[in-house]
Each structure stands twice: as C-alpha cells, then as structure tokens.
Amino acid sequence: MIKLVRIDHRLLHGQVVFSWTKSLNISRIIVIDDLAAKDELKKISLSLSKPSGVLINIFSVNEALSKMPKVEQLKENVMLIFGDTKGTLKFCKGYPKIQEINYGGIAKKENSKQYSNAIFLNEEELSDSKQLKKMGINLYMQQIPTSKKEDLTSKI
C-alpha cells in the first residue's frame, strides 16, 4: 500500500527518511527519478542512505509506471519519492491513482518563489504543480511527520 508520495530534490536523506519510515511503518522506498535511475554511483549512494530493514528500488518514471501493477500487489507499506515536479507530473498522468503529494524539499534557484522554508518553485515547477492540482491531487508541504502540514493547493 502506498502510504506517502513525496517530492524531495535530495531524494533520500537522513532524518527525514528515518522519521517518515518510522512514522508510517514504511518497509519499501521506491525512488522515481530518471537521472538517479541511470547513475550507478547515485544508486549506490541511495542504497546506503536507506534505513536498515527497509527495501529500496530506484526506477525511471517509465520503469515505475510499468511496475505499478506489481507494486499494488505488495503487502508492504510503500513510500514513493520523486526528485522533481516534472517526473511527478509525468508519473501521475500515467498512474492517475495518486490522491495526495507531500512537497518535502524543492531547492531555491533563480526566479523561484518561496512557498515554505524548503519549497521554492520556478515557473516550470509551478506549472507542473498547477497541472497536478487540476488532476484533483491534494498538494501539501511538510518536512517531517511532526511538523505542521501546510496546504499548497490553495496557494498556487
């Protein structure tokens, strides 16, 4: 069962991954990121970053879409992590069952607007997010389970 869908440019990182996996009893993390999926060094790094006892898969968006029938059959609690809004939008168009997306970290860059302490969207990311919103997906910002859940859907 998919328990969390998250966008975080850092993909897997320390406290956040450990807090979410513990809070939601996650036993499998699926990283969906085209760049990471074809970078062997990144894959090794991500595999070393996961919590002990938690399985990890690293797929491109297209690979992940092809695997979703199998993922739906898993008896595990699953977290999907995307590296950017572009890949998330492409995935959600191909897999329209996602109802909610956690925006956990999108880096500040030139011409981006700040929406929370860790969410900065440029025009392309804002456009992607608006398309996700139009698909009826609830968008929210939350760093870790104990931090305040902030609505993003109404801010875009």
C-alpha positions in Angstrom: 0.0 0.0 0.0 1.3 3.4 -0.9 1.5 5.4 2.3 3.3 8.5 1.1 4.1 10.2 -2.2 6.8 12.8 -1.7 8.8 15.3 -3.9 12.2 16.0 -2.5 15.2 17.1 -4.6 17.5 15.4 -2.1 15.7 12.0 -2.6 16.8 10.1 0.4 18.4 11.8 3.3 19.0 11.2 7.0 16.4 12.4 9.5 13.6 12.9 7.0 13.7 9.4 5.6 14.1 7.9 9.0 11.3 9.9 10.6 8.8 9.2 7.7 9.7 5.5 7.5 9.2 5.1 11.3 6.1 7.2 11.5 4.3 5.4 8.6 5.9 2.0 9.2 7.4 2.0 5.7 9.1 -1.2 4.6 9.9 -0.2 1.0 11.0 3.1 -0.6 10.7 3.5 -4.3 12.8 6.3 -5.7 11.4 7.5 -9.0 13.9 9.7 -10.8 15.1 9.5 -14.3 18.6 10.8 -13.5 19.2 8.6 -10.4 17.9 5.5 -12.3 20.8 5.8 -14.8 23.5 6.9 -12.4 25.2 3.8 -10.8 27.1 5.9 -8.2 23.8 7.7 -7.2 22.1 4.3 -6.9 24.8 3.0 -4.6 24.6 6.2 -2.5 20.8 6.0 -2.2 21.0 2.3 -1.3 23.4 3.2 1.5 21.2 6.0 2.7 18.1 3.9 3.4 17.1 2.8 6.9 18.2 -0.7 7.9 15.5 -3.3 7.1 13.8 -1.1 4.5 13.9 -2.2 0.9 14.7 0.2 -1.9 14.0 0.3 -5.6 15.3 3.0 -7.9 13.3 3.4 -11.2 13.0 5.9 -14.0 9.4 7.2 -14.4 8.7 4.8 -17.3 10.1 1.8 -15.3 8.0 2.8 -12.3 4.8 3.1 -14.3 5.4 -0.4 -15.8 5.9 -1.8 -12.2 2.8 -0.3 -10.6 0.6 -3.4 -11.1 3.2 -5.3 -9.1 3.6 -2.5 -6.5 -0.2 -2.5 -5.9 0.1 -6.2 -5.0 2.7 -5.7 -2.3 1.7 -6.3 1.3 4.2 -3.7 2.4 3.8 0.0 3.3 5.5 1.9 0.4 6.8 5.4 0.1 7.3 6.9 -3.4 10.0 9.6 -3.6 10.4 11.8 -6.7 13.3 14.2 -7.3 11.2 16.9 -9.1 7.8 18.1 -10.2 8.4 17.1 -13.8 8.8 13.4 -13.1 6.0 13.5 -10.6 3.6 15.0 -13.2 4.6 12.5 -15.8 4.1 9.6 -13.4 0.7 10.9 -12.2 -0.5 11.3 -15.8 0.4 7.6 -16.4 -0.9 6.5 -13.0 -3.9 8.5 -12.1 -4.5 6.9 -8.7 -2.3 9.3 -6.7 -4.5 11.5 -4.5 -2.0 13.4 -2.4 1.6 14.6 -2.7 3.9 15.8 0.0 6.2 18.6 -1.1 9.2 18.0 1.1 12.0 19.9 -0.5 12.4 21.8 -3.7 15.6 23.8 -3.8 15.8 27.6 -4.2 17.0 28.6 -7.6 17.0 31.7 -9.9 13.5 33.1 -10.5 11.8 30.8 -7.9 9.2 31.9 -5.4 9.2 30.6 -1.8 6.2 28.8 -0.6 7.6 27.4 2.7 11.0 27.2 4.3 12.0 24.3 2.0 9.8 24.8 -1.1 10.8 27.1 -3.9 9.0 26.8 -7.2 10.1 28.3 -10.5 7.7 28.8 -13.4 8.1 25.3 -14.7 7.6 23.7 -11.3 4.6 26.0 -10.6 3.1 24.9 -14.0 3.7 21.2 -13.2 2.1 21.8 -9.7 -0.9 23.5 -11.2 -1.4 20.6 -13.5 -1.3 18.2 -10.6 -3.8 20.4 -8.8 -6.1 20.3 -11.9 -5.9 16.5 -11.8 -7.6 16.7 -8.3 -4.4 15.8 -6.4 -4.1 17.5 -3.0 -0.7 19.1 -2.6 0.8 19.9 0.8 4.1 20.9 2.3 5.5 19.0 5.4 9.1 18.4 6.2 8.7 15.6 8.8 5.7 14.0 10.3 5.8 16.1 13.5 6.0 19.4 11.6 2.9 21.4 10.6 1.2 20.2 7.4 0.7 23.3 5.2 -1.7 23.4 2.2 0.0 24.2 -1.1 -3.1 23.5 -3.3 -4.7 26.8 -2.3 -1.5 28.8 -2.7 -0.9 28.1 -6.4 
